Structures are given as structure tokens and as C-alpha cells.
Amino acid sequence: MIFTNFDLIYANMQTGKFSNFVLLIKTNKMAGKIALVTGASRGLGKDSVIALANKGFDIILTYQTKKEAADEVVKVIENLGQKAFSLPLDISSTAGFDQFVNEVKSILDTKFNSAKLDALVNNAGIGINESFETTTEEILDSMTNIHFKGPFFLTQKLLPLLNDGSSIVNTSSGLARFSFAGYSAYGAMKAAVDSLSRYQAVELGSRKIRVNSIAPGAIETDFGGGAVRDSADYNNLISSQTALGRVGLPDDIGSVVAFLCSDLSKWINGQRVEVSGGFRL
Ligand SMILES: NC(=O)c1ccc[n+]([C@@H]2O[C@H](COP(=O)([O-])OP(=O)(O)OC[C@H]3O[C@@H](n4cnc5c(N)ncnc54)[C@H](OP(=O)(O)O)[C@@H]3O)[C@@H](O)[C@H]2O)c1
């Protein structure tokens, strides 16, 4: 039986003595739903797929180079009782997108017995710290391709594979609202992600597809060489400017991504949701 996304599920049980006995099951699970999350071999993507699996989603996750780490994440999800499969993807190169979409179709068909996805989380990305003055054309192209052009065209190519009523979550950053020296190229691309999300929400609303962006504050991951996690000075600086008095952890983010992919957020659309513990309010 495939349960749908209702808090109360009415299940008909057929037994020898009691036919059509109605069983009420309390759940907020999204059983039978499938999410594709890019860059989920570690960091925020990994926490997001675990949170999504806890909500009942089956998962297709991507990695760029760390296949073994991605395979470990697949095992974690399977241990939670959900299906999972990992695929390589370089989000900076649109040349590989047609093949990637074909691989997604094939996995949906052969592993998930489904034709379509219900959620897409554009998460894959990298951080750099480079002053405006020293940012080269190559660096700017790289930030554009990874954070904006890649998710733009990947989402476009995946549209036929998204069920009507799906949810898209694009990953922005707190750095699109506040400014730190060294993030002009990165922060500007994340601002573009926020803008793109609103335009996508306007155009995809006719298919009841919701599009929101999540804007994490500084989180302890490998991002940017792991500076938030590994540099005590940087960590203390961010904590001192955060209302809740600490930096973020990956599990501060995954639950919000899962919320935005679930029907619990069914009336949130075209919004930038900052998840920073109240940084520089
Ligand atoms: N951490 C923060 O403080 C923070 C704050 C705001 C926003 N964000 C955003 O959150 C997202 C995830 O960051 P994170 O902190 O989780 O980083 P992370 O721990 O460094 O993980 C990055 C993930 O993206 C994948 N990836 C990197 N480059 C890729 C490429 N060219 N193509 C496809 N996949 C690629 C990596 O795959 P491999 O493991 O195979 O290398 C990995 O799965 C990024 O978009 C980032 O900009 C992070």
C-alpha cells in the first residue's frame, strides 16, 4: 500500500471476520514520495537527505568526487527504511546534464518503480574567499556555473520529471543578505539564486510546483575549507554576532529543507527562508 501525504490515513483492512475495518494511523510522513538532492555526500546535503528520509521520502542523491561517502549516506537512508541511490554529477558542467537526466529516469523506473520526482533540492556548491579586487574571470565563471547556471539548467531539464505539486528548494546563503569581505562573487550568485527562485515560483505555480530558497548562515561543514568549524577565531566571531549565540550545525538545516519539501509548508512559495540562528539582525 502506498500512503499519501495526509496526517491521518484511513486504511481499509480486509480480514476474514472484519471487512472494511477502518484503521487510523497518525503520521506526517511523505510515503511514496521521491526527492533528488544534489551534493548530498556530506555537509548540508547529507543532513537534508537524512531528514527527508525520516519524513518518508525515498532519495536520489548526487556526489561529485566522493563516491564512497555517498554510498555511506545511501546505507544510512536504507537503514531508516527508505530506498536510496547515488549518482555522480558535476553541477558546473551543463554538458553532462542530458546523460544525468537519463540516468535519473532509469533509476526512477528500475529502482523506484516510478516515473517522477516529488522534490528537487539544488544544494551542491563550494565556498571560496577571494577579494573583489583579485577575483579573476575564471573564479567568477566557476561561481556562476556551480551556483547559478548549473541549478538553472538542471532544474529546467528535470521539469518533465517533476510531478505537478512538487517542491523545489534552491540553496542560497546568508551572504546574499549580509556582506563579509571576500565573498563578492559567491554572495552575488546566491542573491541570483534567491531572485531565480521567485521567478520559478511565478512560472511553475500553474503546475502547483512551489519554489523556495533556503539561506543558511555559517554552518560547521567542509565548506570553504571547514573554516567555520576549524578556526576558533572565526567561529567565535560568528557566534558573537548570532542572536542564539553559536554557529550553525548541519542538522539545523536538513529539517528545514525537509519541511520545505513536505506538505507542512504547502502555502510557503517564492520565499527566501534564512536559517542562521539570527545572524546580524
Ligand atoms: N556551510 C555553510 O556555512 C553554508 C552557508 C550557506 C550556504 N551554504 C551552501 O550550502 C550548500 C552545501 O554546502 P556544504 O556546507 O554542505 O558544503 P560541503 O560540506 O563542502 O559539501 C559540498 C557538497 O557539494 C558537492 N559538490 C561540490 N562541488 C560540486 C560540483 N561542482 N558538482 C556537483 N557537486 C558538487 C560535494 O560533493 P563531493 O563530496 O563528491 O565532493 C558535496 O556533496 C552549498 O550550496 C553552499 O554554498 C553553505
The ligand as an SDF file (V2000), in Angstrom:
LIG
                    3D

 48 52  0  0  0  0  0  0  0  0999 V2000
   28.3150   25.5240    5.1780 N   0  0  0  0  0  0  0  0  0  0  0  0
   27.9380   26.8050    5.1660 C   0  0  0  0  0  0  0  0  0  0  0  0
   28.3560   27.6220    6.0230 O   0  0  0  0  0  0  0  0  0  0  0  0
   26.9690   27.2860    4.1170 C   0  0  0  0  0  0  0  0  0  0  0  0
   26.2990   28.5050    4.3430 C   0  0  0  0  0  0  0  0  0  0  0  0
   25.4180   28.9620    3.3890 C   0  0  0  0  0  0  0  0  0  0  0  0
   25.1780   28.2280    2.2470 C   0  0  0  0  0  0  0  0  0  0  0  0
   25.8440   27.0510    2.0380 N   0  0  0  0  0  0  0  0  0  0  0  0
   25.5640   26.3220    0.7990 C   0  0  0  0  0  0  0  0  0  0  0  0
   25.1160   25.0290    1.1410 O   0  0  0  0  0  0  0  0  0  0  0  0
   25.4510   24.1110    0.0880 C   0  0  0  0  0  0  0  0  0  0  0  0
   26.1520   22.9050    0.6760 C   0  0  0  0  0  0  0  0  0  0  0  0
   27.3030   23.3410    1.3670 O   0  0  0  0  0  0  0  0  0  0  0  0
   28.0270   22.4210    2.4610 P   0  0  0  0  0  0  0  0  0  0  0  0
   28.3960   23.3070    3.5670 O   0  0  0  0  0  0  0  0  0  0  0  0
   27.2300   21.2210    2.7430 O   0  0  0  0  0  0  0  0  0  0  0  0
   29.3590   22.0320    1.6550 O   0  0  0  0  0  0  0  0  0  0  0  0
   30.2640   20.6850    1.7330 P   0  0  0  0  0  0  0  0  0  0  0  0
   30.1750   20.0730    3.0760 O   0  0  0  0  0  0  0  0  0  0  0  0
   31.5870   21.1310    1.2320 O   0  0  0  0  0  0  0  0  0  0  0  0
   29.5580   19.6910    0.6740 O   0  0  0  0  0  0  0  0  0  0  0  0
   29.5100   20.0610   -0.6750 C   0  0  0  0  0  0  0  0  0  0  0  0
   28.7090   19.0450   -1.4620 C   0  0  0  0  0  0  0  0  0  0  0  0
   28.5670   19.5390   -2.8120 O   0  0  0  0  0  0  0  0  0  0  0  0
   29.1890   18.5910   -3.7120 C   0  0  0  0  0  0  0  0  0  0  0  0
   29.8320   19.3720   -4.7880 N   0  0  0  0  0  0  0  0  0  0  0  0
   30.8410   20.2550   -4.6900 C   0  0  0  0  0  0  0  0  0  0  0  0
   31.1420   20.7590   -5.9140 N   0  0  0  0  0  0  0  0  0  0  0  0
   30.3060   20.1690   -6.7880 C   0  0  0  0  0  0  0  0  0  0  0  0
   30.1290   20.2220   -8.1880 C   0  0  0  0  0  0  0  0  0  0  0  0
   30.8820   21.0170   -8.9780 N   0  0  0  0  0  0  0  0  0  0  0  0
   29.1720   19.4660   -8.7610 N   0  0  0  0  0  0  0  0  0  0  0  0
   28.3980   18.6710   -8.0100 C   0  0  0  0  0  0  0  0  0  0  0  0
   28.5150   18.5290   -6.6800 N   0  0  0  0  0  0  0  0  0  0  0  0
   29.4690   19.2680   -6.0820 C   0  0  0  0  0  0  0  0  0  0  0  0
   30.1640   17.7990   -2.8910 C   0  0  0  0  0  0  0  0  0  0  0  0
   30.3990   16.5110   -3.4920 O   0  0  0  0  0  0  0  0  0  0  0  0
   31.7210   15.6260   -3.0990 P   0  0  0  0  0  0  0  0  0  0  0  0
   31.5440   15.2200   -1.6530 O   0  0  0  0  0  0  0  0  0  0  0  0
   31.6620   14.4480   -4.0140 O   0  0  0  0  0  0  0  0  0  0  0  0
   32.8970   16.4970   -3.3050 O   0  0  0  0  0  0  0  0  0  0  0  0
   29.3900   17.6900   -1.5590 C   0  0  0  0  0  0  0  0  0  0  0  0
   28.4060   16.7070   -1.6370 O   0  0  0  0  0  0  0  0  0  0  0  0
   26.2820   24.9130   -0.9200 C   0  0  0  0  0  0  0  0  0  0  0  0
   25.4480   25.3540   -1.9740 O   0  0  0  0  0  0  0  0  0  0  0  0
   26.7460   26.1010   -0.1110 C   0  0  0  0  0  0  0  0  0  0  0  0
   27.0120   27.2240   -0.9360 O   0  0  0  0  0  0  0  0  0  0  0  0
   26.7320   26.5580    2.9500 C   0  0  0  0  0  0  0  0  0  0  0  0
  1  2  1  0
  2  3  2  0
  2  4  1  0
  4  5  1  0
  4 48  2  0
  5  6  2  0
  6  7  1  0
  7  8  2  0
  8  9  1  0
  8 48  1  0
  9 10  1  0
  9 46  1  0
 10 11  1  0
 11 12  1  0
 11 44  1  0
 12 13  1  0
 13 14  1  0
 14 15  2  0
 14 16  1  0
 14 17  1  0
 17 18  1  0
 18 19  2  0
 18 20  1  0
 18 21  1  0
 21 22  1  0
 22 23  1  0
 23 24  1  0
 23 42  1  0
 24 25  1  0
 25 26  1  0
 25 36  1  0
 26 27  1  0
 26 35  1  0
 27 28  2  0
 28 29  1  0
 29 30  1  0
 29 35  2  0
 30 31  1  0
 30 32  2  0
 32 33  1  0
 33 34  2  0
 34 35  1  0
 36 37  1  0
 36 42  1  0
 37 38  1  0
 38 39  2  0
 38 40  1  0
 38 41  1  0
 42 43  1  0
 44 45  1  0
 44 46  1  0
 46 47  1  0
M  CHG  2   8   1  16  -1
M  END
$$$$
